[in-house]
Amino acid sequence: MDLKGLVDKAKAALKGNPSLIDKGGDAIDKATKGKYSSHVDKAQDAVKKAVGAQDAPQQNPAPGNPAPPKPEAPKPEAPKPEAPKPEAPKDNPPQ
């Protein structure tokens, strides 16, 4: 098998089971005690995008690696209270 065939096989495996990407990143985080976790997260996202697994749903997550929770919809902001209206000075009655 040539290099391109090997790369294509790896991409297909990762696209079919993106939890392997997460497992690899978790192993690196554990080995580095989380020192490079932000870099590892970026690398995981890049790999998922490269293999086309970015938006692929996890059909059968591995035991111990549940599917990530869906993000909640943003909550609407509460209306802001109106500023009080200035009162007319009491020592100068209107004429």
Secondary structure by P-SEA (a helix, b strand, c coil): ccaaaaaaaaaaaaaacaaaaaaaaaaaaaaacccaaaaaaaaaaaaaaaacccccccccccccccccccccccccccccccccccccccccccc
